[in-house]
Amino acid sequence: MKPEPGLEKTESLFWALVTAPEGVRPGLDELVRRGAAAPGDLDALIDDGANMTPADRLDIYANMYFFRLLDCLKEDFPKLHEALGPGRFHNLMTDYLLACPSRHPSLRYVGERLPQFLVRHPLGGESPALADLAGLEWARADLFDAADAAPLTREHLASLPQDEAGDIHLRLVPAFTMLVLDHDAPRLWGELNDRIKARAAAAAAAHDGPTCLHDAAADAPPLPEAAPRRTRVRVWRQGFAIFHRPIADDEASSLEAIRAGEPLGRVAQRLSAGRTEAQATDLVGRMLQSWLDDGLLSA
C-alpha cells in the first residue's frame, strides 16, 4: 500500500510539476536534484494507468492547464491576438508564462504583467506599439470587475448653491483609469476591431451555420507599424460595457487634479490660463457634461 503523502505536500508537488517549464518528468528530476522531492513521490501521488506512467498522466493535466491560461489571455487581449496571429500569439504567451507564471489563485490576474513583459520581448522591440496595445487591453480587462458606484447626475449638481460650486470636491468612480502611452494604441485598437468584425461578417455571409474563423493563411500578419506619439487615454466602465477615449492634455490634467482632491474652482482656474473667461467657462462646461454623460463622476 502506498503511503499517504499528506495534503500540503501533495498540493506543492502537484503545482510544481504542472507548472514545470520542461514537463512533468524533467520537473520531478529537478526537484529531486534540489532535495525538494524524492524519486518515488509522484508514484505515491498518482496510480499507474494501463498504458501510461504517472508522469504521462500528469503531463496531460499540465497541458490542459497551459491551454486554459492561453484561452484566458486570448479573452483579455483579443486585439493583440489579432495583431500577432494565432501562432505568434501562442509563442509569445509561452515565453510570458515561463517568465511570469501565474501567482494568484484567480486566473483574472494572469495577464497583468504582459504589457511590461512585451516592452522587453523581441516582438516588442520589433513593433513597440504592441506593448501600448497590450496596456490598453489590460486596462479595459482590469476595470471590468472594479467596484460599482452611483454616478453623479445633473440633478445633484443643480441642487447645490451656485456660490458653493467652486468648493465642490468631485470624485471619480472606481471603474476609471487613465493611461499615458507612447503610441496611438486607441487608433490601432479600432483598426484591429474593425478587422475582426469584417472577417466575422465575411465568414457569416459565406457560410450557413457554425463557421471557423481561423484563417491559416493569416496566421502571421504584418506587425503593426506606428510612429511614436504620446497619447493620453481615459478608460472607464458603464454598466457592463468598457469604453476608452483619447483625451487632450487639458482634460487629462483636470482629471488628475480631481483625483488628487482639488476643488472644482481650482480646476477651472487652471484651465483659464491663456483663455478668456468665456472660453474657460465653455471648456469647463463641456468637460463636465462629457464626464456626467460617461458616468465618470461618483455621487
LINSULKA-V190601 format. One record per residue. N is the residue number from 1. RES is the residue in three letters. SS is DSSP state (H for helix, E for strand, C for the rest). OMEGA is omega in whole degrees, 0 to 359 (none if undefined). Layout:
n = [N:N]
res = [RES:RES]
ss = [SS:SS]
omega = [OMEGA:OMEGA]
This chain:
n = [1:2:3:4:5:6:7:8:9:10:11:12:13:14:15:16:17:18:19:20:21:22:23:24:25:26:27:28:29:30:31:32:33:34:35:36:37:38:39:40:41:42:43:44:45:46:47:48:49:50:51:52:53:54:55:56:57:58:59:60:61:62:63:64:65:66:67:68:69:70:71:72:73:74:75:76:77:78:79:80:81:82:83:84:85:86:87:88:89:90:91:92:93:94:95:96:97:98:99:100:101:102:103:104:105:106:107:108:109:110:111:112:113:114:115:116:117:118:119:120:121:122:123:124:125:126:127:128:129:130:131:132:133:134:135:136:137:138:139:140:141:142:143:144:145:146:147:148:149:150:151:152:153:154:155:156:157:158:159:160:161:162:163:164:165:166:167:168:169:170:171:172:173:174:175:176:177:178:179:180:181:182:183:184:185:186:187:188:189:190:191:192:193:194:195:196:197:198:199:200:201:202:203:204:205:206:207:208:209:210:211:212:213:214:215:216:217:218:219:220:221:222:223:224:225:226:227:228:229:230:231:232:233:234:235:236:237:238:239:240:241:242:243:244:245:246:247:248:249:250:251:252:253:254:255:256:257:258:259:260:261:262:263:264:265:266:267:268:269:270:271:272:273:274:275:276:277:278:279:280:281:282:283:284:285:286:287:288:289:290:291:292:293:294:295:296:297:298:299]
res = [MET:LYS:PRO:GLU:PRO:GLY:LEU:GLU:LYS:THR:GLU:SER:LEU:PHE:TRP:ALA:LEU:VAL:THR:ALA:PRO:GLU:GLY:VAL:ARG:PRO:GLY:LEU:ASP:GLU:LEU:VAL:ARG:ARG:GLY:ALA:ALA:ALA:PRO:GLY:ASP:LEU:ASP:ALA:LEU:ILE:ASP:ASP:GLY:ALA:ASN:MET:THR:PRO:ALA:ASP:ARG:LEU:ASP:ILE:TYR:ALA:ASN:MET:TYR:PHE:PHE:ARG:LEU:LEU:ASP:CYS:LEU:LYS:GLU:ASP:PHE:PRO:LYS:LEU:HIS:GLU:ALA:LEU:GLY:PRO:GLY:ARG:PHE:HIS:ASN:LEU:MET:THR:ASP:TYR:LEU:LEU:ALA:CYS:PRO:SER:ARG:HIS:PRO:SER:LEU:ARG:TYR:VAL:GLY:GLU:ARG:LEU:PRO:GLN:PHE:LEU:VAL:ARG:HIS:PRO:LEU:GLY:GLY:GLU:SER:PRO:ALA:LEU:ALA:ASP:LEU:ALA:GLY:LEU:GLU:TRP:ALA:ARG:ALA:ASP:LEU:PHE:ASP:ALA:ALA:ASP:ALA:ALA:PRO:LEU:THR:ARG:GLU:HIS:LEU:ALA:SER:LEU:PRO:GLN:ASP:GLU:ALA:GLY:ASP:ILE:HIS:LEU:ARG:LEU:VAL:PRO:ALA:PHE:THR:MET:LEU:VAL:LEU:ASP:HIS:ASP:ALA:PRO:ARG:LEU:TRP:GLY:GLU:LEU:ASN:ASP:ARG:ILE:LYS:ALA:ARG:ALA:ALA:ALA:ALA:ALA:ALA:ALA:HIS:ASP:GLY:PRO:THR:CYS:LEU:HIS:ASP:ALA:ALA:ALA:ASP:ALA:PRO:PRO:LEU:PRO:GLU:ALA:ALA:PRO:ARG:ARG:THR:ARG:VAL:ARG:VAL:TRP:ARG:GLN:GLY:PHE:ALA:ILE:PHE:HIS:ARG:PRO:ILE:ALA:ASP:ASP:GLU:ALA:SER:SER:LEU:GLU:ALA:ILE:ARG:ALA:GLY:GLU:PRO:LEU:GLY:ARG:VAL:ALA:GLN:ARG:LEU:SER:ALA:GLY:ARG:THR:GLU:ALA:GLN:ALA:THR:ASP:LEU:VAL:GLY:ARG:MET:LEU:GLN:SER:TRP:LEU:ASP:ASP:GLY:LEU:LEU:SER:ALA]
ss = [C:C:C:C:C:C:H:H:H:H:H:H:H:H:H:H:H:H:C:C:C:C:C:H:H:H:H:H:H:H:H:H:H:C:C:C:C:C:C:C:H:H:H:H:H:C:C:C:C:C:C:C:C:H:H:H:H:H:H:H:H:H:H:H:H:H:H:H:H:H:H:H:H:H:H:H:C:H:H:H:H:H:H:H:C:H:H:H:H:H:H:H:H:H:H:H:H:H:H:C:C:C:C:C:C:C:H:H:H:C:C:C:C:H:H:H:H:H:H:H:C:H:H:H:H:H:C:C:H:H:H:H:H:H:H:H:H:H:H:H:H:H:H:C:C:C:C:C:C:C:E:C:C:H:H:H:H:H:C:C:C:H:H:H:H:H:H:C:C:C:C:E:C:C:C:E:E:E:E:E:E:C:C:C:H:H:H:H:H:H:H:H:H:H:H:H:H:H:H:H:H:H:H:H:H:H:C:C:C:C:C:C:C:C:C:H:H:H:C:C:C:C:C:C:C:C:C:C:C:C:E:E:E:E:E:E:E:E:C:C:E:E:E:E:E:E:E:C:H:H:H:H:H:H:H:H:H:H:H:C:C:C:C:H:H:H:H:H:H:H:H:C:C:C:C:C:H:H:H:H:H:H:H:H:H:H:H:H:H:H:H:H:H:C:C:C:E:E:C]
omega = [181:177:177:184:183:187:184:180:179:181:181:180:180:181:182:184:179:182:180:186:185:182:187:184:176:178:178:179:180:178:179:180:181:181:181:178:176:183:184:185:181:178:178:183:187:178:172:172:181:183:185:175:175:179:178:182:180:177:177:180:180:178:178:179:179:183:173:176:180:178:179:181:174:180:182:184:184:181:174:177:179:182:184:191:185:184:180:178:178:182:178:181:174:177:183:183:174:181:185:182:178:183:180:179:180:176:179:184:190:184:189:182:183:180:180:177:182:178:184:184:178:178:177:176:180:180:186:180:182:181:178:176:178:178:178:181:180:178:178:180:185:182:188:181:173:184:175:175:176:183:173:182:176:179:177:181:182:182:181:175:184:183:178:186:182:182:182:172:179:178:177:179:179:182:182:172:176:180:169:187:179:180:181:181:177:177:179:178:181:179:179:178:177:180:178:181:181:180:179:179:179:179:180:180:184:186:170:178:184:179:174:184:180:178:184:181:181:185:182:179:176:179:181:174:181:177:178:179:181:186:174:184:168:182:182:178:170:186:179:182:178:180:170:182:172:181:178:181:180:180:180:180:178:178:177:178:177:179:179:176:180:179:183:181:179:176:179:180:179:181:182:181:180:180:172:179:180:179:180:180:179:181:178:180:180:177:180:180:179:181:178:180:183:178:182:187:183:177:none]
